[in-house]
Amino acid sequence: MKNNSLFKGASLLLSMMFIASCATSSPVDSSSIDDTTIPTSSSPTIVESEYSCRKAREASDGSEVTVEGIVAKITVNDKQEPDGFLLADNVSSIYVYGSSIAPYVTVGNKVVIKGTKTHYILETETALASKYGYIGSSQINATELVSDDEKIHDLDFPWVEPTTVKDILNTPFDQDITTLMYRVPAYIRRSQGQGFVNYYINDLDGETGTYVYTKCNGNDIDKASGLLNYDGKMVLLNLIAINAKATATGCNWRFIPVNIVDPAYDFPFNTVPEFAIEYYVNDLIKDSYYTDPSTELPSSISNDIIPFENALMTYTSSNTSVVSIDNNVLHTHSVGEATLTISCEYSRNNKTYNHSVERKIEVKPLNVGETLTVKQAIDSEVDTEVRVRAVVGPSLVNQKGFYLIDDSGVIAVRTSEDIPTTYHIGDEVVIKGKRSKQADSQQIYIDNIQCEYNLYGNHEYSRKSFIKDKTATYFASLDVENDHSTEVYVFSAKVKKVATNFYTNYYITDDVESNTGISLYASSGNQYSWLDNYLEGEYTFEIAVCNWNYKKFVRGCILSVSDGTNTTYNTLNFN
């Protein structure tokens, strides 16, 4: 995993949390044991040898291995039939794929298997995965179940590393962490879809997380994982990153829960100050700046999941001529260095807990050089390199990226998955990329971008180029054969939602009773589910024209919705 101060701090914090938790954790109810609770029995001593899981992990791909260990988790295929299992011993773990032997083992059995060591990855994802350094899921293709003691042994493996969901998800994809077991405090969330169910394992901020891997639309998770009973609850959980999903727009670790260590996990409140700084402040502050970011920092922090309220934050700078904090807003001034001290105080039950960290900040001289305006980038030839300075606008939908905006115009920017997490709406940026046009359509965008500078600044994006004298009906009638993909329209309209057992679509229309309106470009209705707050009444919309997939009609991408007082921005990719 990443070896920097942020993650060292997270690991230290979690170690303290686990120590405190172990003193107060509730015993497991042996009357409800399944493959997600810890079986109780005497644990055998397995001497690390040529048969250990660690030795198998270290074996070269294609080599034959014999491995001894305890079955820790059984997986199923799309028919909910056993197709493999996680094998663990007293030093490590590895996944065993084998539909011919998985039906004959039980969680807790000590087994010996023979098979071929490999890193499995779908052929269709190999090229994409190589971009991120991901080589596949570490596993054994089993050919033989040599022995099975058919006893139920303890699953409390002492080597399992305490960490955080955040730490795992920030692990580079070229690190071979797949099928290694980790122990994390987790917030479980269940989301019922149309014909499927998704489970998310989130960190305790309720936001950082990823989904549980399934081969049968989540039906196996409901029936076998035990997570159904913990929807909306905080638990201490053993899990593995079974694999990473690589696509054209990014890569993402995917989890499988192994067992619930503590179903009633209690957060140690003496660590609230460390947690608050780590999860709510650290990521807001950068190590270096070129211009004034005008970054608003929280004055107090509350968390509904843990829960806690009013952890008070203070900030001091060692050199206010370089970095200053004015009314909890971070400003930079002259070129130089300063140390920012971040402090948190939290009081509970007549006890006060404090924690402070120091962040060194460098203000660098800015020499951007020659750049294009957005309009100049739009007017550039297809496949030419463009270098643009503008402000980050709202998110694209069903494409990774955002709109880039200045006084001269608007253009879509398509990015890799990790880019939007470094950007925020209102950042002034300098990007370099290829001026592109989607095949068989009029969609214009910048692709393959490199971020040369993020100047931050919390800017309001310009609306000077937006078209304001039209209607939703006019928008829907635009000729798809002509280029409109760099146009944004502003008008008052209504939201129409069409939901069936198979799909959900949202439309922007002048008349919800008619069959006319703007079709919103999306892969699923969930990407626009936030529009449910706007199903009643008329609102002001900022909508960009898009045609990523060639259609005989234009589609829309919402930038913002306003009721005249409050504005909601499309932040899909920034979430």
N, C-alpha and C positions, 0 to 999 in steps of 0.2 A: 504493500500500500504506500501511498504517498508519505514521505518522511519529511514533514515540515512542522513548524511550531503549531499550526492550527490543529493538525491531527494528533500531534503529541498531546496537546491540551485536551482534545476530546477523549483520548485513551485514558489519560490521568483522571479526567472527570468521571468517566464510566467506571474505572476501577474503584473510585471512592463510592460511587453509587451502588455498585454491587456489594461492597463490603457492608455498607449500611443496610442494604436490602436483605442480605442473608440473615441479619440478626432479627428481622421482623417478618420474614416470608411465611406464608401459610403452608402447612403440609398438604401434599397431594391426596385427594380422596381416592383410596384404592378401590372403592366400589365402582368407579367410573373410568377405569383405565382403558385407554385405546392406544393407537399407535402414535398419539401426540402427547400423551402423558408419560412420565418416567416409570417404567416397571421397577419394582423393588425386588431385589434378590441379591445374593452375593455376587460381586463382580470378579470375574476371573483375571488373573494376572497374565497378560500377554507380553512376552519378552520380544522386544523389537528384533527382528531377524530379517532374513531374505524374504519372509512371508508378510512383512508389515505393509500397511497402506502407504506409508511414506516411501518405502522402497519401490512400490508399484508406481507411485506418482513420478518418481525419479527415473523410471525405466524409459527407454527410448520407444517412440511410437512404432508399432509393428512387432515388438518383442513379446514373447510368451511369458506370462507371469503366473505365479501361484500366490494367493493372498488369503490370510486368515483374519477374521474380524467378526464384529457383531452387526447384525442387520439393524440399522437405525431408522430407516424409512423405506417404505415400499411405494413405488410409483405405478401408475396405470396408463394404458393407451386410450385411444378414442372410444373403445368399447368398454372401458372401465375394467379391463383385465390386467393383472399384474404384468409389467414389462421390464422391471428393473428394481434396484434397491440401492440405498446408500449403505456402504460398508465402512465401519469405523473400528479402531482399536485404541490402544492407550497412547498413541502418538499422532494419529492423523485420520483422514477419511478420504474416500474416493467412491465415485458412482460406478455401479455394475449394471450394464445393460444386458438383459437376457430374458426374453419372454418364455424360453424353455425351462428356466430354473426358478424364476421369480415366483410362480404360483406355489412352489413347494417350500418356501421359507416363511418365517414369521418374525415380526419385529421382536428383537431380543435374542434370537438364535445366534449362537456362535457357529460360523460356517468357514469352510475352506473352499475356495473356488479356483478354477483355472480359466485363463482367457488371454486375450490380446490387448495390450495397452494401446490406447489411441487418444487423440483429441478430435472429438466429433464436431462436425459443422456441416450444415446443409451446403450442397454444391452451389446452389443458387446464391448463397451468401458469402462464399469464399472470397471473391474479388472485393466485395464491399468491406468485409471484415478486415482484410489485409490493410486497408487504409488506416485502421485504428490499431493495428498490431495484434488483433485478436486472432488466436489460432484454434479456438474451439474449446469444447467442454472436456475436461480431463476425466477419462473413464476407462473401464475395462469391458470389452465385448466378451461376455462369458461363454465358454463352450462346455463347461462341466462343473457340476456341484459335487465336489470331492467328498465332503462330509458335512453333517449338520447334527449338533448335539441335542437339538429340539428342546433346549431349556430356555428360560426367560432370564436374561442377564440385565444388569443395571445399565442404563443409558447415560449416566452422569459422567461423561468423559472430562477429566480434569484439565486437559490441554486446551479445551475450546476457548478461543480468545474472546474476551469481552471487548466489544467495540460499539459502534453506532451504525445505524442505517446510513447516515450521511457519509461516514467514513468509507463504508463499502462502496457506495455509489460514486464516490470521488476517486476510487482506485483506477489507475490507468488500465486500459483494456489489454495492454501487452503483458500485464502481470497475471500469472497463472493461478488465480484464486478460485476458479470454478471447482465445485464439489467439496471445498473445504468448509468445515462447520464453524460458524461464528455465533456468539451469544449477544443479543441486542435487546434493549428495552424497545418496545414497539407499540404503536397505536394501530389497531386493526380496523380496516374499513371495508365493508361489503357494498358492492354496487350491482343491483339487479338490472340487467339489460333485457332486450327482446330476444328470448331464446338462449340467453347465456347469463353467467354471473362472473363478475370480476372481484377479486380480493386484492387489496392494497396493503402493503406493510409499510407504514409511515414512521418516520422519526417522531419524537415527542413534541416537535413543533407543529405536527399535524399537516405539514406541507411537503417536506422532503420525503420521498419514498418511491417505490416502484411496485409493479404488480406481480402477483403470484403466477408462475408458469403452469399452464394446464394444457392437456391435449384433448379435452372433452368439454369445452365451453364452461368450465368451472364446476361441472356437476360432481367431479371427484373431490373438490375442495369442500363442498357442503357435506358430503357423505363421509369422508375419511379423515379430513384434516382436523376436525374439531373446532375450526375457526368460527363456525356459525354462532357458537355460544359467546364469542368475544367481539362481535361487531360493535364498534364504538367504544372499545375498552382498551386499557393499557396492560400489557403483559410482558413478561420476560421470556424471550423466545430463542431457541436454537434454530438456525436456518443455514441454507447454502445458496450461493449464487450458482444455479444449475447451468446457466449459459448466458450469453450476451446476444441480443438481437441486433443485427447489423442491417441497416437500410441505406438508401441513397442519401438520406437526410441525417443520419446519426447512428449511434450505438447505445444500447441500454442494457444494464445488468438485469436479470430476471431471477426472482427468488423462488425457492421451495421451502416451506416451513418443515422442520424436522420434528420438534416436540416443544411443548410449552413447559418451561422450567418453573415458572411462577405465574399462576393464573390471576393472582391478586397482587401484582407488582406495586410496591409503594416507592414513590420517588423520595430520595433523601433530601429534605428541604434545606439542609445546610449547604447543598451544592447549587442552589438556585442562582446565586450570583455568577458562578462559573458558567452555568447553562445559559443564562440570559446574555452574557457577553458573547459566548461562542455562537449561539444560534440567531441572535437578533441584532448584533452590532458588528461583529468582525467582518462579515461579508460586505457591509456598507462602506468600509474604509479601505482604500487602496494603498499600496506601498509607494506609489509615485503618481504625480499629477503634472500636467503641462499648463493648465489654466484652472481658474477657480471652479470647483465642482458644485459649490453651493448645496452640499449634501445635508439633508435634514437627518439628525440623529435622534433616537427616541429619548425622552426624558424619564419615562417609566415603562416597564414591561410587565404584561400579564399573560397568563397562559391558561386556557380553559380545560386543557387535557390533563395536566399534572395534578391539580391546578394550583396556581398562585396568582396573587395580585400585587401590583405596585412595587416591583423591584426598581428602586430608584437609581438612575444613571447620572453620573457626572463626568465631565471631560476637562482636562487641563493640558495646555501646550507648553513645552519647554522654550519655545521661541515663537512668540506671537507675531513677529514680523514676517515669518514664513508661513505658519499655520495658526489660525485662530478659531475659536468656537464662540459664536455670537448667537445667543438665544437658541442653543442646541443645533445651530447650523454650522457645518464645517466649511471654512473658507481658506483658500491659499492666496498668498501675496507675492513675495519676492522669491527668486531662485535660492534654494538652500535646503537645509535639513532641520527637522524638528521631531521631538518625541512626544507623542500624544499618549497621555495616561487615561485609560478607560476604567472607571470605578463603578461598582454596583453595591448597593446596600439593600438588604432584605430583612424585614422583621416579621417574626411569627411566634406566637405564644410567648411573648415577652423575651424572646431571644433575637439578637441581631447578628446577621452574617454579612461579611464583607469580602470582596475580592477585587483585585486590580490587575490589569495587564498593560504593558507598554507596547506601542506601535511606532516604529520609526517611519517617518514620511519624508520623501524627497520631492521637492518641486524642481522640475527640470526646465531648461530653456526650450522654447518652442520654435521650431523651424520647419513648418509644414511644407513649404515650397509651393509650386504651381498646382492648382486643382481646378476641376471643372464644376460648373453648376449642375444641378439635376437636369435642367433643360438641355444643356450641352451634352450631357451623357445620353439623354434620350435621342438627340439628333446625331449621335455618333454612328458609324457603320457597325453592322452586326459583326460580332466576333472580335472587335477591337478592344484593347485594354483601356479602361477609363479609371480615373482617379478623382473621387468626388468628396467634397466637404459639405456636409449637411446635417440635419437633425433626424434622429431615429423617431419614427412615427409608430402607430399601432401595428399589430401583428397581421401577417398573412394567415389564411385559414386553409388547411389541407396542404400546405406547403410550409417548410421550415424557413422562417425569415420574417421580414418586416418591411414597411414602407419607409423610404428615405425621402425627406421633404425639405425644401427650402422655398424662398420666395418665387423661384422660377418654375417649380413644378413638383411632381410626385412620380416616383418609380419604385416598383417592387424590387426587393433585394432577397435573393434566395441564398440561404446559408447552410452550413452544417449544423447539426443539432446543438452543439455546445456554444455556438456564437451568441444566440439570444440571451443566454444566462449571464453573459458579461455585459450586455447592453440593457438599457432601460429607456422607456419612452421619455424623450426630452434630452437624451445625451447628444452632444455634438460630436460627430465622428469624421474621420478621414478614412475612407475605404478604397481599396483597389480591386477591380474585378473585370470580368468580361461582359461587355454589353451584348445581351443575348435576345433572341426571339424564339418563342416556342414553336416547334414544328407544327405545321398545318393550322396555325392560329395566328392571331395578331397580338398575342401577349408579349409585351416587352418587359425585360427585367435585367438586373445585373446578377451574374452568377460567378461561382468560384471566388468569392471575395476573400481578401485579406484585410484584417483590421490593422491599419498603420498607427492610428491614434484614436484613443477615446478621450475626448476633452471634457466629458461629463457636462455639468452645468445646469441640469434641470430646466431646460429651455421649453417654452411653449412652441410647438411646431407651427409653421406659417400656414395660413389658409388663403393667401393671396391668389393662388392659382385655382382654387376650388370654384366650381360652377354653381351659382346660387339661384338662378331664375328658372329652374325646371322642376319637374314632378317625377314621382315614381313611375307613372305611366310613360312619360317621355323616356326615362332611363331604360325601361323594359323594351322599348321600340327601337333602340339603337341598332344600326346595321352592323352585324357581326363581321362582315367582310372588310370593314374599315377599322383603323386603329383607334380604340378608345381606352386602352388598358393603362394609360397614364393620366386618366381623368378621374377626378373625385367630384361627386355631386352632393349638394347640401339642400335638403328639402324636408318638409313636414309630411309624415305618413304614418301608417299603422302596421303592426305586426300581425301576420296571420300564421297560425300553427296548424299543420296537418299531420296527425298522428294515426298510424295504423298498427297492426300487430307485427308488421315487418319493417317499417321505417318511420322516421319523423323528419319532416321538412319545415323550414321556416321561410316565409315570404314577406317582403316589404311592399305594401300596396296602398293605393289611395282609397280602395274600397274592399273591406274584408269579405263582403258578400259576393264579390265577383270572382272570376277565375283568372284574373290578370294580376300581375305583380312581378316583382324582382325575385328571381330564384337565387338564393344564396349558395355560393360554391362551398361545399363541405363534403367530407367523407361520411359523416354521420350527424344526426341532429344534436348529439351531445356537445359538439363543438360550438353550438349556438344556444345551449340550454339556458344561458344567462338571460336570453331574451324573454324567458317566461315571466320576468318581472315587468315586461312592457306589453302584455297582451291586451290590456285595457287602456284606451285613450290614444291620443295622437302625440308624436314626439318628433324631434328634429334629428335627422340621421345624416352622418357623413359616410358616403358609400363610394368605394372605388369600383371601377369596371374591371372585370377579369374574365379571361377565357383560356385557362390553363389546358383544359381538354377541349378540343375542337367541337363546338356545338353550333347549331344554327340560331342560337340566341345568346346574348350576353348574360353573364351572371354578375352578382355583386359580392363585395367583401366589405363588411361594416368596419369603419374606423372608430366611430363613436355614436352614442345615443345620448340625447339631452332632453330633460324635461323643462329646460329654461333656467333651472337653478343648479341642478347636479348633472354632471356628465360622467358616463361610464365608457371607458375605453376598451377596445378589443385587445386583451393582453394574453391571448391563448398561448403563444409560444414563449412568452416571458414567464409563464406560470410553471 
